[in-house]
Amino acid sequence: MRISTNQFHNQGVTSIQKHQADILKTSLQLSTEKRVNTPSDDPVAMTQINALKQTMSTINQYAKNGEYAKSQLVLEETAISDSISSIQRARELAIKMSNDTYNEANRKQTAAEVGQIIEQMRNMMNYTNSEGEKLFAGSNVDEPEAFTVDVNNPDFYAYVGSQNSPNYDVQANYGSRFVQIGFDDNNFLAPNDLGDSSRVRITDNGERVFGVPGGQTQFVDGTGTPLVDQPDHNILNVMVQFQKHLESGDAPPDEIILDMDASLENLSQVRAEIGGRQNRIESQYDGGEIFKLSLEERRMTLEDMDIVQGITDLTKQQNALQMAQQVFTRVQDMSLFNYLR
């Protein structure tokens, strides 16, 4: 077989270029500390790396969602704790004023303090976060107030989901705001978050939170006559009725104290549920971090460069390039003209 000088030349140049390309690739890998920098380096690995990074990014977003959810739940917990303290103070006053040692004048004076408690309670029940959203209006977070003046009884208050509210909206009784804190296999959202660890509720139905289970208080007018349209049995209205009795110089009936007890028990239960939601966020975060760690290890295996191996390869490639250059120089001298000279 005849091999021309041109073929010798082309083969030598091709060999040198290949070794130079190998050196450039290895140098880039060492500088970036990544084995895979472009899809052409390893198409299959690049696809897996992108999928791993996307999953880790999603986990990071869930962690941020969890932080936001915790901040909202802290606000809820604070509002409920303040409400419990207010009700406990009102209960102490109710027990005192039920005692015959306190006269009509004492009760009228105490009515002023109860009025302050009512205002504090109303503020907590209409608590608004930094984004202007109500915490206790169910899914209607943009309502001006979760508890408004009763349309039938102006001295009392009604939840926005009650027909006694001037801004009545039945949707306030269903659902609430949820934040996704983990992967979900079906993306199905139920009216509550029970059994769904991927989401956590960050607002609540105000009627459920501040309603009085089995309310016994009878709401009456200034003459003691029962109101035709009875207000909602929420703790705020119980407080209002309590104040009315004191303003009239009357001792509060036992039903008011019993309703305060029922409300305290209910609020304590809600606060415990909020604590459970906070714990669930922590569990999801811990699980996400463990999962992300395993994904990161897999990504490093696929993408990151073994520095020691890289330096070894670079040295070999540099030696191979040097040898190819020397061979090329020697081959260039192998011609008939040089032989005859």
C-alpha positions in Angstrom: 0.0 0.0 0.0 1.3 3.4 -0.9 1.2 6.1 1.8 1.7 9.6 0.6 3.5 12.4 2.4 0.2 14.3 2.6 -1.4 11.4 4.5 1.5 11.4 7.0 1.0 15.1 7.5 -2.8 14.9 7.9 -2.6 12.1 10.4 0.0 13.9 12.4 -2.0 17.1 12.6 -5.1 15.2 13.5 -3.3 13.5 16.3 -1.9 16.7 17.7 -5.3 18.4 17.5 -7.0 15.5 19.3 -4.5 15.7 22.2 -4.9 19.5 22.4 -8.7 19.1 22.6 -8.3 16.5 25.3 -6.0 18.8 27.3 -8.4 21.8 26.9 -11.3 19.6 28.0 -9.5 18.3 31.1 -8.2 21.8 31.9 -11.8 23.1 31.8 -12.9 20.3 34.0 -10.2 21.1 36.5 -11.0 24.8 36.5 -14.7 24.2 37.0 -14.2 21.1 39.1 -17.0 19.5 37.1 -16.7 16.4 34.9 -19.7 17.4 32.9 -19.8 21.0 31.6 -21.7 20.6 28.4 -24.2 18.0 27.1 -21.6 16.7 24.7 -19.4 15.7 27.6 -22.0 13.0 28.7 -25.5 13.4 27.4 -27.1 10.8 29.7 -25.4 12.2 32.8 -26.4 15.8 31.8 -30.1 14.8 31.6 -29.9 13.2 35.0 -28.0 16.1 36.5 -30.7 18.6 35.3 -33.5 16.4 36.7 -31.7 16.2 40.1 -31.1 20.0 40.2 -34.8 20.6 39.4 -35.9 18.3 42.2 -33.5 19.9 44.6 -34.8 23.4 43.6 -38.4 22.2 44.3 -37.4 21.0 47.7 -35.7 24.4 48.4 -39.0 26.1 47.4 -41.0 23.8 49.7 -38.6 24.8 52.5 -39.3 28.5 51.8 -43.0 27.8 51.8 -42.6 26.1 55.1 -40.9 29.1 56.6 -43.7 31.4 55.4 -46.3 29.0 56.7 -44.6 28.9 60.1 -44.6 32.7 60.3 -48.3 32.8 59.6 -49.0 30.1 62.2 -47.0 32.0 64.8 -49.4 35.0 64.1 -52.4 32.7 64.6 -51.0 31.2 67.7 -50.3 34.7 69.1 -53.8 35.9 68.4 -55.3 32.8 70.0 -53.0 33.0 73.1 -54.0 36.7 73.6 -57.6 35.8 73.2 -57.3 33.0 75.8 -55.7 35.5 78.2 -58.5 38.0 77.6 -61.2 35.4 78.2 -59.5 34.2 81.4 -59.5 37.7 82.7 -63.1 38.2 81.8 -63.9 34.8 83.5 -62.3 36.0 86.7 -64.4 39.2 86.6 -67.5 37.2 85.9 -66.9 35.0 89.0 -66.2 38.0 91.1 -69.3 39.9 89.9 -71.4 36.9 90.6 -70.6 37.2 94.3 -73.1 39.2 96.4 -70.3 41.1 98.0 -70.1 43.3 94.9 -72.9 45.8 94.5 -74.5 47.5 91.5 -71.9 50.3 91.4 -69.0 47.8 91.4 -70.5 45.9 88.5 -71.1 49.1 86.4 -67.4 50.0 87.0 -66.3 46.6 86.0 -68.3 46.9 82.7 -65.7 49.5 81.5 -62.9 46.9 81.9 -65.0 44.3 80.1 -65.5 46.8 77.3 -61.7 47.0 76.9 -61.5 43.2 76.8 -64.2 43.2 74.1 -62.1 45.6 71.9 -59.0 43.5 72.5 -60.9 40.4 71.5 -62.3 42.0 68.4 -58.9 43.0 67.3 -57.6 39.5 67.7 -60.6 38.0 65.9 -60.0 40.4 63.0 -56.2 39.9 63.0 -54.5 40.9 59.8 -51.1 39.8 58.7 -48.4 42.0 57.0 -50.0 41.3 53.6 -53.4 42.6 54.7 -55.0 39.2 54.9 -57.3 38.0 57.6 -56.2 35.0 59.6 -59.7 34.0 60.7 -61.8 34.5 57.6 -61.4 31.0 56.1 -60.7 31.3 52.4 -62.0 34.9 52.3 -58.7 36.5 53.5 -59.4 39.8 51.7 -62.5 40.6 53.7 -62.4 44.0 55.5 -63.4 42.2 58.7 -63.8 38.5 59.7 -66.3 39.6 62.4 -68.6 42.5 61.6 -71.6 44.2 63.3 -74.7 42.0 63.3 -77.3 43.3 60.8 -80.1 42.3 63.2 -78.5 43.3 66.5 -76.1 46.2 66.1 -74.7 45.7 69.6 -73.4 42.2 68.6 -71.1 40.7 66.1 -71.4 38.1 63.3 -68.8 36.0 61.4 -68.6 36.9 57.7 -69.8 33.3 57.0 -73.0 33.9 59.0 -76.2 35.3 57.5 -76.2 37.8 60.3 -73.2 39.5 58.6 -73.8 42.4 56.2 -70.9 40.9 54.1 -72.3 37.4 54.2 -70.3 35.0 52.0 -71.0 31.3 52.3 -67.5 30.6 50.9 -66.0 31.8 54.3 -67.3 28.5 55.8 -65.4 26.3 53.4 -61.7 25.7 53.0 -59.0 28.1 53.9 -55.5 29.1 52.6 -53.0 26.3 52.2 -49.3 26.3 51.5 -47.6 23.3 49.9 -44.6 22.1 51.8 -43.9 18.8 50.2 -44.4 16.5 47.2 -48.0 15.5 46.5 -48.8 12.3 44.6 -52.3 13.5 43.4 -52.5 17.3 43.9 -55.9 16.9 45.4 -56.9 19.6 47.9 -59.5 18.7 50.5 -61.4 21.3 52.6 -59.0 20.6 55.4 -55.4 19.4 55.6 -56.0 16.3 57.7 -54.0 13.4 56.3 -52.4 15.5 53.7 -48.8 16.0 54.8 -47.9 17.9 51.6 -49.9 20.9 52.5 -50.5 23.0 55.7 -53.4 25.3 56.5 -52.4 28.9 57.4 -55.8 30.5 57.9 -58.9 29.2 59.8 -62.6 29.5 59.9 -63.3 32.1 62.5 -66.6 30.6 63.5 -64.9 27.3 64.3 -62.1 29.1 66.3 -64.2 31.6 68.2 -67.6 29.9 68.2 -68.8 28.6 71.5 -69.6 24.8 71.3 -73.1 24.2 72.7 -73.5 27.9 73.6 -75.9 28.4 76.5 -76.0 32.2 76.8 -79.3 33.8 76.1 -79.0 37.2 74.5 -81.4 39.7 75.9 -82.1 43.4 75.5 -81.8 46.1 78.1 -85.1 45.0 79.7 -84.1 41.4 79.9 -86.3 40.3 77.0 -84.7 37.7 74.8 -83.9 39.1 71.4 -86.1 37.9 68.5 -83.1 37.2 66.2 -80.6 35.6 68.5 -77.0 36.6 67.6 -74.3 34.0 66.8 -72.9 32.1 69.7 -69.4 33.3 69.5 -67.2 34.3 72.4 -67.3 38.0 71.4 -71.1 38.1 71.7 -70.9 36.3 75.1 -68.6 39.1 76.2 -71.0 41.7 74.9 -73.9 40.1 76.8 -71.7 39.9 79.9 -71.0 43.7 79.7 -74.7 44.4 79.3 -75.5 42.6 82.5 -72.8 44.5 84.3 -74.0 47.9 82.9 -77.5 47.1 84.2 -76.0 46.3 87.7 -76.9 42.7 87.4 -74.8 39.7 88.3 -73.8 37.6 85.2 -75.8 34.3 84.9 -73.9 31.0 85.2 -74.4 30.4 81.4 -72.0 33.1 80.6 -69.2 31.5 82.7 -70.0 28.1 81.2 -69.7 29.6 77.7 -66.4 31.1 78.6 -65.2 27.7 79.8 -66.3 26.1 76.6 -64.6 28.8 74.5 -61.3 28.4 76.4 -61.4 24.7 75.9 -62.1 25.1 72.2 -59.4 27.7 71.7 -56.9 25.5 73.6 -57.7 22.7 71.2 -57.2 25.0 68.1 -53.9 26.2 69.5 -52.8 22.6 69.9 -53.7 21.9 66.3 -51.6 24.9 65.2 -48.7 23.4 67.2 -49.3 20.1 65.3 -49.1 21.9 62.0 -45.9 23.6 63.0 -44.4 20.2 63.9 -45.5 18.9 60.6 -43.7 21.7 58.8 -40.5 20.8 60.7 -40.9 17.1 59.9 -41.4 17.9 56.2 -38.3 20.2 56.2 -36.1 17.5 57.9 -37.3 14.9 55.4 -36.7 17.2 52.5 -33.1 17.9 53.7 -32.3 14.2 54.0 -33.8 13.6 50.5 -31.9 16.6 49.1 -28.6 15.3 50.6 -29.0 11.9 48.8 -29.8 13.8 45.6 -26.8 16.0 46.0 -24.5 13.0 46.5 -25.9 11.5 43.3 -25.3 14.8 41.4 -21.8 15.0 42.7 -21.1 11.5 41.5 -22.4 12.4 38.0 -21.1 15.9 37.6 -18.1 16.7 39.8 -14.6 16.1 38.8 -12.1 13.8 40.7 -9.3 16.3 41.0 -6.6 13.8 41.6 -7.7 11.7 38.6 -8.1 14.9 36.5 -4.5 16.0 37.2 -3.2 12.5 36.4 -5.2 12.5 33.1 -3.9 16.0 32.2 -0.3 14.9 32.8 -0.8 11.9 30.5 -2.4 14.0 27.8 0.4 16.6 27.9 2.9 13.8 27.6 0.9 12.3 24.7 0.8 15.7 23.0 4.5 16.2 23.4 5.2 12.8 21.9 2.8 13.4 19.0 4.6 16.7 18.2 7.9 15.0 18.3 6.7 12.2 16.0 5.2 14.7 13.7 8.5 16.5 13.4 10.3 13.3 12.7 7.8 12.2 10.1 8.1 15.5 8.3 11.8 14.8 7.7 11.0 11.4 6.1 11.1 12.4 2.5 13.1 11.3 -0.6 14.5 14.8 -0.9 16.0 14.7 2.6 17.3 11.1 1.9 19.1 12.2 -1.3 20.5 15.4 0.2 
